[in-house]
């Protein structure tokens, strides 16, 4: 199956629209934005001729075939390969919770897949398995604002210990309503949960069933491989 990547672009907030336009030129219409601040010390900023401006972090999912054109677009539009203009990183995805979530985050992109389909709880689900095997995974849940309790309750019932919530802004709502027939709120929350790999499927399934796209939370769920973990309390 063709690999998928979470592309993370960090740039000055004044360039946020340029970052979103760059994603859209590569048919990545569904992105999420988190506001942030840089932490480099003054001497490093001076050395690199940087100013301590506020940052925007933009997340988007892209196929393996679309990754290189997207990176080239970042070089062409934002000169991202030059120091001081931002950072772009691509992280391989390990799994995506459900076919509808897959279609939503990929929108206009073409995915070459031979994914296995199974029947679970009377609903068709698509389990996208990647090749990276790790002991832990980072589950990311992107949902409408105000449904953290619903999401974390479902996750804890399936064995999750806890998570971290980030405030975010979603884009691509107009494309979702046009092509998928349902509207998506722009005010978002991103939930980050680190979990043992063997417990990933149960947690993702629980979140999809209780807070998935058919619920008011309209959550999408995917996971990333984690190579090392410290500070996570595990049951004996």
N, C-alpha and C positions, 0 to 999 in steps of 0.2 A: 504494500500500500504506500502511496505517496506520503512523505512526511509533511507534518504541519509545524509551524513555528509561531511562537509568540514574539512579536517584534516590539521592543521597548525603545522608544525615542525620547531622549531628554534634551530639552532646548530651552532657551530664554522664552519667557511667557509671551514676549512681543512677537515671537515666531510661531506661535501655536497654530494659527491659520495656515501658514505655509506647511507645517508638518502634516496637518489634516489633508490639505490639498495633495501633498506628496503621496500619502496613503491612497487617496481616492484615484489618483492617476494610475495606480496599480490595481484598481478594482477592489480596494479594501475600504469599504464604506462604513463598516461598523467598527468604531474605535471608542475608547474610553480615556478620559483625561483626568489626571490627578495633579493638583497644584503642589509645588514643593519649593524648597530653598536649598541652594548649594551650601556645602560645609567646608570648602577648601580654605586653608589659612591664608591670611593676607599676603605673605611672602610668595606663596604659590600663585595666587591671582596676579600679583605684580610680575612674576617671572613669565607667566603665560599671556600677559596683557589682557587679562580678563577682568570684568567688573562683577561684583557680588550681587547680581540681579536675581530676581525670583525665577524659578524654573517651572516648566510644565512637563509632565511625564505622560506620554501618549502610548496606549497599548493597542495593538492590532494583531490579528491572526492571519498568516499568509501561507500559501502552499509552497512546497519545495520549488516548483517551477516558477513561482512568482517572486521568490525571495531575492534572487540576483537582480532582476529589473527594479525591484523596490529599492535595494541598496544603491543602485546606480542613480535612481531618481533623487535619493537623498544627497548624493554627491553633487549632482547637477543643480539642484534647487537651493540647497542649504550649505553646500560646500562642507558637508559633515565630516569629510576625511581630513580637514584642516583643524589643528588644535584651536580650541576656543569657540567652535561653532556648534558644539553639542556632542552627544554620544548616541549611537544606535547599537543595540545588541539584539541578537536573535537566539531564542531558547527553544529547543525541541519540545513539543507536547508529547505526553505519554498516553493520554486518553481524553475523550470528550463525552459528556453525558447526554446521549440521545441524538437521534437523527435530526430532529428539528433544531436543536442547538447548533449542530454542525452546519446545517443549511443557513441558519441565521448569521453565524459569525463569518461564514465564507461568502455570503450573498452572491456577488457577481463572479466569483472565482470558480475555475473549473478544477475539480479534484479527481485524479485518477485513483480509484479505489476498488479493492476486492474485499471490502469489509464483510465480516460475518454478521448476519442478522439473526436475532433470536427473539422469542416471544417471552415477555416478562410482564406478569400482572395484567394480561390481556392487551397490552400496548406494545407496539413494535418499537424496539430500541436498537440502536446501532452502537456497538462497542468498538471504538477505534483503538487498536493496540499498536504501539510503536515498539521499536527494538531495544530501547534503553531500559535495562533492569537495574533498579536500585532498591535499597532497603526502606527508604522513605520517599514520600512524594509531597509536593505542595499542591493542595487543592485550592483553586481559585473560583469563587462564586461571584458573578456579577448580576446584581438584582436591583429592582426598583428601591428607592429610598424608603426606609421605615419598616422594613420587614426582617431586620436582623434577628429578632427573637424567634420568629418562625423558622428561619434558616438554621440558627444555632440549636434550637430545640430538636429539629430533625437530625442534625449532625451528631449531637450528643447521644440521642437515642440509638444511633448506629455505631457508637463507640468513639466519636471524636472527643478530644479533651477540651478544646477551646479554640479560639481564633482571634484574628485582628481585623478590624473594620476600617476601611478608608473611604472617605467621601470622594465621589467622582462625578464626571459629567459625560453622558453618552452622546454619540453622534450617529447619524444614519437612520434616524427615526422615520424620515420620509420614505426611504427605500424599503424599510421593513413593512410599512403600511401598504405601499404600492404593490410589492411582490409577494408578501406573505399574508396579507389580509388582516393583520392585527397591529395595534399601535403600541409603541414602547415609550415609556416616560424617559425624559432626558436626565433627570436627577437620579444618580445611581449610588450604590454602595458596593465596594469590592471587599469580599471576605477572604482572608488568607488563613488556611488551615494546614499545618504540617502533621502528617499522619504516617504510620507504618504502611508500607506498600500493600500488605495483605489485607488491610482494612479499607483501602481506597474504594473498592467497588461498592461495598455496603453503604458507605457514607454518601457517595455520589448518587446512588440509587435513592436513598432516603430523601435527600435534598430535592431531587428531580420530582419524586412522587408528591412531596408536600408543598414545594415552593417552585415548581417548574414553570414553563411558559404558559401553561393553562391556568395558573393561579394568579392572584393579584401581585405577587412578588415578581413573576416573570423572570425567574433566575435561569442563567445558563451556567454550566459547570464544566471545568476541564482541569487537568492536572499536569504538573511539570515534574521531571525527575530531580531528586535531591541527593547529592553525593554524601554529605556528612551532616549530622545533627548533634547539637549539644543543648542541654537544658530542658529536654523534653522528658517529663516524668512518665515512665511506662509501668503498667501493672505487673506485679510479680507473676 
